[in-house]
Amino acid sequence: MLDYSYLVLHLPRGTSRDVARRILTEHAEYGDWELDRLRLYPDGRRDIRLRRKIIRVTRTM
């Protein structure tokens, strides 16, 4: 069973596509986040949900 932790980002309208891409790239490269859902509203704001796997260590002894 995979468990995920989630991070929700709210980007205001007026945020350029290039800046949004840079923010997502930094989270992906340095925090191991992957895109789960992106919602673009008609007024230009974005709600982004990122996720990453939670690795649980099981005891072997």
Biopython code that builds the backbone (N, CA, C, O; Angstrom):
import numpy as np
from Bio.PDB.StructureBuilder import StructureBuilder

atoms = [
    (1, "MET", "N", (0.836, -1.171, 0.000)),
    (1, "MET", "CA", (0.000, 0.000, 0.000)),
    (1, "MET", "C", (0.889, 1.245, 0.000)),
    (1, "MET", "O", (1.724, 1.421, 0.887)),
    (2, "LEU", "N", (0.707, 2.081, -0.974)),
    (2, "LEU", "CA", (1.488, 3.304, -1.067)),
    (2, "LEU", "C", (0.784, 4.427, -0.313)),
    (2, "LEU", "O", (-0.426, 4.621, -0.429)),
    (3, "ASP", "N", (1.569, 5.149, 0.453)),
    (3, "ASP", "CA", (1.073, 6.340, 1.130)),
    (3, "ASP", "C", (1.764, 7.547, 0.527)),
    (3, "ASP", "O", (2.937, 7.492, 0.160)),
    (4, "TYR", "N", (1.027, 8.624, 0.431)),
    (4, "TYR", "CA", (1.559, 9.852, -0.139)),
    (4, "TYR", "C", (1.377, 10.998, 0.840)),
    (4, "TYR", "O", (0.429, 11.024, 1.625)),
    (5, "SER", "N", (2.296, 11.936, 0.777)),
    (5, "SER", "CA", (2.097, 13.213, 1.454)),
    (5, "SER", "C", (1.803, 14.235, 0.362)),
    (5, "SER", "O", (2.299, 14.116, -0.759)),
    (6, "TYR", "N", (1.003, 15.228, 0.691)),
    (6, "TYR", "CA", (0.544, 16.196, -0.304)),
    (6, "TYR", "C", (0.974, 17.600, 0.086)),
    (6, "TYR", "O", (1.092, 17.937, 1.264)),
    (7, "LEU", "N", (1.203, 18.399, -0.932)),
    (7, "LEU", "CA", (1.540, 19.804, -0.769)),
    (7, "LEU", "C", (0.649, 20.585, -1.725)),
    (7, "LEU", "O", (0.626, 20.306, -2.924)),
    (8, "VAL", "N", (-0.075, 21.552, -1.206)),
    (8, "VAL", "CA", (-0.976, 22.356, -2.030)),
    (8, "VAL", "C", (-0.387, 23.744, -2.187)),
    (8, "VAL", "O", (-0.048, 24.403, -1.203)),
    (9, "LEU", "N", (-0.266, 24.184, -3.436)),
    (9, "LEU", "CA", (0.231, 25.512, -3.757)),
    (9, "LEU", "C", (-0.889, 26.320, -4.380)),
    (9, "LEU", "O", (-1.647, 25.807, -5.204)),
    (10, "HIS", "N", (-0.995, 27.566, -3.995)),
    (10, "HIS", "CA", (-1.971, 28.482, -4.578)),
    (10, "HIS", "C", (-1.194, 29.613, -5.235)),
    (10, "HIS", "O", (-0.568, 30.421, -4.548)),
    (11, "LEU", "N", (-1.233, 29.673, -6.553)),
    (11, "LEU", "CA", (-0.546, 30.739, -7.276)),
    (11, "LEU", "C", (-1.575, 31.772, -7.690)),
    (11, "LEU", "O", (-2.584, 31.425, -8.305)),
    (12, "PRO", "N", (-1.340, 33.039, -7.364)),
    (12, "PRO", "CA", (-2.319, 34.078, -7.688)),
    (12, "PRO", "C", (-2.350, 34.373, -9.181)),
    (12, "PRO", "O", (-1.429, 34.031, -9.923)),
    (13, "ARG", "N", (-3.430, 35.014, -9.598)),
    (13, "ARG", "CA", (-3.501, 35.407, -10.994)),
    (13, "ARG", "C", (-2.404, 36.419, -11.266)),
    (13, "ARG", "O", (-1.989, 37.150, -10.367)),
    (14, "GLY", "N", (-1.951, 36.460, -12.466)),
    (14, "GLY", "CA", (-0.837, 37.316, -12.805)),
    (14, "GLY", "C", (0.498, 36.604, -12.721)),
    (14, "GLY", "O", (1.512, 37.140, -13.167)),
    (15, "THR", "N", (0.516, 35.407, -12.156)),
    (15, "THR", "CA", (1.743, 34.617, -12.134)),
    (15, "THR", "C", (1.963, 34.078, -13.539)),
    (15, "THR", "O", (1.091, 33.413, -14.100)),
    (16, "SER", "N", (3.109, 34.362, -14.097)),
    (16, "SER", "CA", (3.359, 33.937, -15.471)),
    (16, "SER", "C", (3.560, 32.426, -15.545)),
    (16, "SER", "O", (3.856, 31.765, -14.550)),
    (17, "ARG", "N", (3.392, 31.918, -16.731)),
    (17, "ARG", "CA", (3.570, 30.485, -16.960)),
    (17, "ARG", "C", (5.018, 30.075, -16.680)),
    (17, "ARG", "O", (5.270, 28.981, -16.176)),
    (18, "ASP", "N", (5.953, 30.946, -17.005)),
    (18, "ASP", "CA", (7.363, 30.652, -16.782)),
    (18, "ASP", "C", (7.689, 30.558, -15.291)),
    (18, "ASP", "O", (8.439, 29.675, -14.873)),
    (19, "VAL", "N", (7.134, 31.455, -14.499)),
    (19, "VAL", "CA", (7.361, 31.423, -13.049)),
    (19, "VAL", "C", (6.718, 30.183, -12.434)),
    (19, "VAL", "O", (7.317, 29.545, -11.568)),
    (20, "ALA", "N", (5.518, 29.837, -12.865)),
    (20, "ALA", "CA", (4.849, 28.639, -12.363)),
    (20, "ALA", "C", (5.653, 27.388, -12.705)),
    (20, "ALA", "O", (5.794, 26.489, -11.875)),
    (21, "ARG", "N", (6.174, 27.332, -13.920)),
    (21, "ARG", "CA", (6.994, 26.195, -14.339)),
    (21, "ARG", "C", (8.250, 26.100, -13.484)),
    (21, "ARG", "O", (8.645, 25.004, -13.085)),
    (22, "ARG", "N", (8.884, 27.239, -13.197)),
    (22, "ARG", "CA", (10.101, 27.257, -12.388)),
    (22, "ARG", "C", (9.819, 26.768, -10.965)),
    (22, "ARG", "O", (10.616, 26.020, -10.399)),
    (23, "ILE", "N", (8.698, 27.183, -10.389)),
    (23, "ILE", "CA", (8.330, 26.744, -9.037)),
    (23, "ILE", "C", (8.111, 25.238, -9.008)),
    (23, "ILE", "O", (8.601, 24.556, -8.108)),
    (24, "LEU", "N", (7.382, 24.720, -9.983)),
    (24, "LEU", "CA", (7.129, 23.279, -10.028)),
    (24, "LEU", "C", (8.406, 22.489, -10.281)),
    (24, "LEU", "O", (8.589, 21.410, -9.718)),
    (25, "THR", "N", (9.283, 23.013, -11.117)),
    (25, "THR", "CA", (10.543, 22.327, -11.397)),
    (25, "THR", "C", (11.413, 22.244, -10.148)),
    (25, "THR", "O", (12.022, 21.205, -9.892)),
    (26, "GLU", "N", (11.482, 23.315, -9.373)),
    (26, "GLU", "CA", (12.276, 23.297, -8.148)),
    (26, "GLU", "C", (11.727, 22.298, -7.136)),
    (26, "GLU", "O", (12.494, 21.581, -6.493)),
    (27, "HIS", "N", (10.404, 22.247, -6.990)),
    (27, "HIS", "CA", (9.816, 21.276, -6.067)),
    (27, "HIS", "C", (10.078, 19.849, -6.536)),
    (27, "HIS", "O", (10.309, 18.964, -5.713)),
    (28, "ALA", "N", (10.045, 19.617, -7.829)),
    (28, "ALA", "CA", (10.263, 18.273, -8.359)),
    (28, "ALA", "C", (11.718, 17.848, -8.201)),
    (28, "ALA", "O", (11.990, 16.711, -7.816)),
    (29, "GLU", "N", (12.653, 18.745, -8.492)),
    (29, "GLU", "CA", (14.064, 18.379, -8.446)),
    (29, "GLU", "C", (14.606, 18.254, -7.034)),
    (29, "GLU", "O", (15.349, 17.318, -6.738)),
    (30, "TYR", "N", (14.247, 19.179, -6.162)),
    (30, "TYR", "CA", (14.861, 19.216, -4.846)),
    (30, "TYR", "C", (14.010, 18.594, -3.742)),
    (30, "TYR", "O", (14.536, 18.251, -2.683)),
    (31, "GLY", "N", (12.724, 18.445, -3.968)),
    (31, "GLY", "CA", (11.877, 17.882, -2.931)),
    (31, "GLY", "C", (11.251, 16.557, -3.312)),
    (31, "GLY", "O", (10.503, 15.984, -2.520)),
    (32, "ASP", "N", (11.537, 16.052, -4.510)),
    (32, "ASP", "CA", (10.988, 14.790, -5.020)),
    (32, "ASP", "C", (9.465, 14.802, -5.096)),
    (32, "ASP", "O", (8.826, 13.767, -4.907)),
    (33, "TRP", "N", (8.883, 15.960, -5.371)),
    (33, "TRP", "CA", (7.440, 16.067, -5.531)),
    (33, "TRP", "C", (7.065, 15.779, -6.977)),
    (33, "TRP", "O", (7.849, 16.041, -7.889)),
    (34, "GLU", "N", (5.875, 15.245, -7.188)),
    (34, "GLU", "CA", (5.341, 15.048, -8.532)),
    (34, "GLU", "C", (3.962, 15.682, -8.602)),
    (34, "GLU", "O", (3.266, 15.806, -7.594)),
    (35, "LEU", "N", (3.583, 16.076, -9.794)),
    (35, "LEU", "CA", (2.312, 16.760, -9.986)),
    (35, "LEU", "C", (1.164, 15.772, -9.851)),
    (35, "LEU", "O", (1.135, 14.747, -10.532)),
    (36, "ASP", "N", (0.227, 16.081, -8.978)),
    (36, "ASP", "CA", (-0.958, 15.254, -8.803)),
    (36, "ASP", "C", (-2.160, 15.892, -9.502)),
    (36, "ASP", "O", (-2.896, 15.214, -10.219)),
    (37, "ARG", "N", (-2.355, 17.176, -9.296)),
    (37, "ARG", "CA", (-3.494, 17.869, -9.910)),
    (37, "ARG", "C", (-3.169, 19.346, -10.059)),
    (37, "ARG", "O", (-2.574, 19.961, -9.174)),
    (38, "LEU", "N", (-3.568, 19.902, -11.193)),
    (38, "LEU", "CA", (-3.426, 21.325, -11.432)),
    (38, "LEU", "C", (-4.780, 21.841, -11.890)),
    (38, "LEU", "O", (-5.383, 21.300, -12.817)),
    (39, "ARG", "N", (-5.243, 22.879, -11.240)),
    (39, "ARG", "CA", (-6.528, 23.463, -11.600)),
    (39, "ARG", "C", (-6.307, 24.918, -11.958)),
    (39, "ARG", "O", (-5.824, 25.704, -11.143)),
    (40, "LEU", "N", (-6.663, 25.269, -13.179)),
    (40, "LEU", "CA", (-6.524, 26.630, -13.671)),
    (40, "LEU", "C", (-7.906, 27.247, -13.746)),
    (40, "LEU", "O", (-8.785, 26.737, -14.441)),
    (41, "TYR", "N", (-8.101, 28.347, -13.029)),
    (41, "TYR", "CA", (-9.397, 29.009, -12.974)),
    (41, "TYR", "C", (-9.503, 30.052, -14.081)),
    (41, "TYR", "O", (-8.483, 30.525, -14.582)),
    (42, "PRO", "N", (-10.730, 30.416, -14.470)),
    (42, "PRO", "CA", (-10.906, 31.406, -15.543)),
    (42, "PRO", "C", (-10.277, 32.769, -15.242)),
    (42, "PRO", "O", (-9.898, 33.490, -16.165)),
    (43, "ASP", "N", (-10.163, 33.125, -13.968)),
    (43, "ASP", "CA", (-9.557, 34.425, -13.642)),
    (43, "ASP", "C", (-8.033, 34.379, -13.654)),
    (43, "ASP", "O", (-7.395, 35.418, -13.486)),
    (44, "GLY", "N", (-7.426, 33.200, -13.849)),
    (44, "GLY", "CA", (-5.982, 33.085, -13.996)),
    (44, "GLY", "C", (-5.250, 32.500, -12.810)),
    (44, "GLY", "O", (-4.060, 32.203, -12.918)),
    (45, "ARG", "N", (-5.917, 32.321, -11.679)),
    (45, "ARG", "CA", (-5.214, 31.734, -10.535)),
    (45, "ARG", "C", (-5.093, 30.233, -10.718)),
    (45, "ARG", "O", (-5.867, 29.620, -11.453)),
    (46, "ARG", "N", (-4.116, 29.649, -10.044)),
    (46, "ARG", "CA", (-3.856, 28.216, -10.164)),
    (46, "ARG", "C", (-3.835, 27.581, -8.787)),
    (46, "ARG", "O", (-3.268, 28.137, -7.846)),
    (47, "ASP", "N", (-4.447, 26.427, -8.671)),
    (47, "ASP", "CA", (-4.320, 25.585, -7.490)),
    (47, "ASP", "C", (-3.594, 24.328, -7.934)),
    (47, "ASP", "O", (-4.034, 23.636, -8.852)),
    (48, "ILE", "N", (-2.479, 24.039, -7.279)),
    (48, "ILE", "CA", (-1.627, 22.926, -7.671)),
    (48, "ILE", "C", (-1.484, 21.997, -6.482)),
    (48, "ILE", "O", (-1.196, 22.440, -5.370)),
    (49, "ARG", "N", (-1.684, 20.708, -6.714)),
    (49, "ARG", "CA", (-1.489, 19.710, -5.659)),
    (49, "ARG", "C", (-0.353, 18.793, -6.090)),
    (49, "ARG", "O", (-0.410, 18.149, -7.137)),
    (50, "LEU", "N", (0.685, 18.753, -5.253)),
    (50, "LEU", "CA", (1.842, 17.901, -5.492)),
    (50, "LEU", "C", (1.813, 16.753, -4.498)),
    (50, "LEU", "O", (1.246, 16.872, -3.412)),
    (51, "ARG", "N", (2.424, 15.651, -4.875)),
    (51, "ARG", "CA", (2.487, 14.513, -3.955)),
    (51, "ARG", "C", (3.865, 13.867, -4.031)),
    (51, "ARG", "O", (4.587, 14.007, -5.018)),
    (52, "ARG", "N", (4.210, 13.149, -2.954)),
    (52, "ARG", "CA", (5.415, 12.325, -2.941)),
    (52, "ARG", "C", (5.165, 11.126, -2.056)),
    (52, "ARG", "O", (4.361, 11.175, -1.125)),
    (53, "LYS", "N", (5.858, 10.063, -2.357)),
    (53, "LYS", "CA", (5.672, 8.809, -1.638)),
    (53, "LYS", "C", (6.255, 8.909, -0.248)),
    (53, "LYS", "O", (7.305, 9.514, -0.033)),
    (54, "ILE", "N", (5.549, 8.303, 0.694)),
    (54, "ILE", "CA", (6.058, 8.147, 2.054)),
    (54, "ILE", "C", (6.620, 6.739, 2.142)),
    (54, "ILE", "O", (5.901, 5.757, 1.958)),
    (55, "ILE", "N", (7.907, 6.651, 2.424)),
    (55, "ILE", "CA", (8.549, 5.353, 2.516)),
    (55, "ILE", "C", (8.590, 4.948, 3.985)),
    (55, "ILE", "O", (9.244, 5.590, 4.807)),
    (56, "ARG", "N", (7.897, 3.899, 4.286)),
    (56, "ARG", "CA", (7.846, 3.401, 5.653)),
    (56, "ARG", "C", (8.867, 2.271, 5.800)),
    (56, "ARG", "O", (8.909, 1.345, 4.989)),
    (57, "VAL", "N", (9.667, 2.362, 6.820)),
    (57, "VAL", "CA", (10.677, 1.345, 7.077)),
    (57, "VAL", "C", (10.053, 0.288, 7.973)),
    (57, "VAL", "O", (9.505, 0.595, 9.032)),
    (58, "THR", "N", (10.144, -0.958, 7.534)),
    (58, "THR", "CA", (9.619, -2.055, 8.360)),
    (58, "THR", "C", (10.769, -2.727, 9.083)),
    (58, "THR", "O", (11.866, -2.870, 8.542)),
    (59, "ARG", "N", (10.510, -3.124, 10.281)),
    (59, "ARG", "CA", (11.518, -3.770, 11.087)),
    (59, "ARG", "C", (11.723, -5.203, 10.607)),
    (59, "ARG", "O", (10.753, -5.918, 10.357)),
    (60, "THR", "N", (12.963, -5.621, 10.479)),
    (60, "THR", "CA", (13.259, -6.960, 9.969)),
    (60, "THR", "C", (13.668, -7.924, 11.068)),
    (60, "THR", "O", (13.762, -9.127, 10.822)),
    (61, "MET", "N", (13.908, -7.441, 12.248)),
    (61, "MET", "CA", (14.322, -8.332, 13.332)),
    (61, "MET", "C", (13.297, -8.382, 14.405)),
    (61, "MET", "O", (13.478, -9.084, 15.400)),
]
sb = StructureBuilder()
sb.init_structure("model")
sb.init_model(0)
sb.init_chain("A")
sb.init_seg("    ")
for serial, (resi, resn, name, xyz) in enumerate(atoms, 1):
    if name == "N":
        sb.init_residue(resn, " ", resi, " ")
    sb.init_atom(name, np.array(xyz, "f"), 0.0, 1.0, " ", f" {name:<3s}", serial, name[0])
structure = sb.get_structure()
